[in-house]
Amino acid sequence: MRRTFTKLPAARPVDAPLLLDDHARPETRREFIARGFLRGAAMVTAPTVFSLFGNPREAQAALSSDIAALRTSCGIRVAGAGKIPFICFDLAGGANIAGSNVIVGGQGGQLDFITTAGYSKLGLPGAMIPGLADTAPPTGANNDHTDTRLGLAFHSDSAFLRGIMERFGAANAANVNGAVIPARSENDTGNNPHNPMYGIFRAGADGELLSLIGSVNSDSGGNSMYPVSLFDAKARPVKIDRPTDVTGLVDTGKLVGMLSQSDAVAVMESIVRISDRKLGRVDTAVSSDAVIKDLVRCGYVKSADLADRFGDPTELSVLADQRITGGGAYSPIFTSAEIGSDGEFAKTASVMKLVVNGYAGAGCITMGGFDYHTGNRADGERRDLRAGRCIGACLEYAARVGVPLMIYVFSDGSLFSNGMIDTSADGRDKGVWTGDDQNTAASFFLVYNPNGRPQLVGGSATEQARHQQLGHFRMSGDVESAATPAANNVNLLVEAVALNYMALHGEQAQFPVRFPRHGLGNATMMDRLTAFNPIVNGTI
């Protein structure tokens, strides 16, 4: 018999901290983020020997061909690393992903449905389980409580999906596909090495200005830890969580403020040429003469290059980007007012601006307050909805820029429901989140391809279904921990994500070379853990 609360705790504002009776008082940074008490700067200046420039003001100039030819020898990255932009969402606290948001099933894939009791544990009442006829499905959904507009099957009333489709153009949905990874992870601990950023960097992602960025000032750029074996100090993420962090990344100096951008670039190009001639006549009398001269030469070249590419103040401006805030042919993804009033929207807009345009190779957006077993369903629904809006915004921005994008969503642990129902408007007649449960956890990723929907591995629908769900759930609503190496080891879950990132470039055969001590098993298992055929060939 279905049980209901006579009086559920009132839903909290979406940014209100979570005060949980069954948890101790938060003490660590991770605990404060997970419970919503903390909301989750750096500058890249011209690596020059002398400081030459200031505030930019006019349209982009054209760097002369002789100076432009020195970019490569001076290590200047003009178009990033040519890899697919990557953004991950770290939902701190143990969010629900499986069942109520992304459909999960048995060995046959997402639509190999588990039992009614299993879905009840995942927060879905008997009247809303996937596979059951729905006489009044939401717009765009199937008539069985599923929605496959994004390729990956979501529950038709998924808060993630509702948020995504608020910000993502319906016509662009046909160019998206995704996969879900059933995988256990620990609840309420800072020791989950969930963060894949260093793995993505090792797989080849890099940016024009920065390698990695994150909305939290930590070694991972997010709330969760990274696998220690993948750490690379030179790629430590730079903290970016607001538009001013983006515009503050590059300082082109005073010269651009005093002259027009084109004149400033011309002056700096002349300095490069004059300096080069003088260096050719000077003997520094030290053993590293050539190295010193190269440093000086490249310092001037990099300064000229920065003024050329970033002398226009709108180049890095989030708020001036019409593809984000609207204007001309574009409706706003986020309005300027939303970015100014909602910290989650501000950090999402800032990270996606840098990553999608190739200024950073990969970015992590941490959203707090997902430890939402507060005696109701409404709190979780509202937070999931906003997370979906942020995910949808990244997809829409990639579509407007016209580049591929991989989005990975994960959380430290998960929850379970005991079948009680929240009948409030925001509770939506779904199961109340009762407590933490690492056995119901999962992660998922979505891939946008401007050239068409990414195609699943496999020559038949049956085989493709097994590549859309990398692992499976038991009929009881728990992860089958023996299904894949990633199902019971968060380090290997990160490796599986990196494998799939490389596979999108057709580089999965190089995985054992770049990850020589990986734990994903033999070639057969790695094939089993790969979702999609390549969408690009090494570069984009």
Sequence and secondary structure as in RCSB ss.txt:
>XXXX:A:sequence
MRRTFTKLPAARPVDAPLLLDDHARPETRREFIARGFLRGAAMVTAPTVFSLFGNPREAQAALSSDIAALRTSCG
IRVAGAGKIPFICFDLAGGANIAGSNVIVGGQGGQLDFITTAGYSKLGLPGAMIPGLADTAPPTGANNDHTDTRL
GLAFHSDSAFLRGIMERFGAANAANVNGAVIPARSENDTGNNPHNPMYGIFRAGADGELLSLIGSVNSDSGGNSM
YPVSLFDAKARPVKIDRPTDVTGLVDTGKLVGMLSQSDAVAVMESIVRISDRKLGRVDTAVSSDAVIKDLVRCGY
VKSADLADRFGDPTELSVLADQRITGGGAYSPIFTSAEIGSDGEFAKTASVMKLVVNGYAGAGCITMGGFDYHTG
NRADGERRDLRAGRCIGACLEYAARVGVPLMIYVFSDGSLFSNGMIDTSADGRDKGVWTGDDQNTAASFFLVYNP
NGRPQLVGGSATEQARHQQLGHFRMSGDVESAATPAANNVNLLVEAVALNYMALHGEQAQFPVRFPRHGLGNATM
MDRLTAFNPIVNGTI
>XXXX:A:secstr
   B SS      TTS    TTS    SHHHHHHTTSS     EE   SS  B    S      HHHHTTTTTTT
  SSTTS   EEEEEETTT   BTTTB   STT TTS   HHHHHHTT  GGG TTS  SS  TT  TTSEE TT
SS EETT HHHHHHHHHS GGGGGGEEEEEEE    SS TT     HHHHHHTT   SSEEEEESSSSSSSSSS 
  GGG  GGG  EE  SHHHHHTTEE  HHHHHS HHHHHHHHHHHHHHHHHHHHH    STTHHHHHHHHHHHH
HHHHHHHHHH STTSS STT HHHH BTTB  SS HHHHHH HHHHHHHHHHHHHHTTSEEEEEEEE      SS
SSHHHHHHHHHHHHHHHHHHHHHHHHT  EEEEEEESS EEEEEEEE STTTTTEEEEEEE GGG EEEEEEE T
TS   BSSSSHHHHHHHHBSS B TTSSB TTSSGGGG HHHHHHHHHHHHHHHTT GGGHHHHSTT  S SHHH
HHHT  B  SSSS  
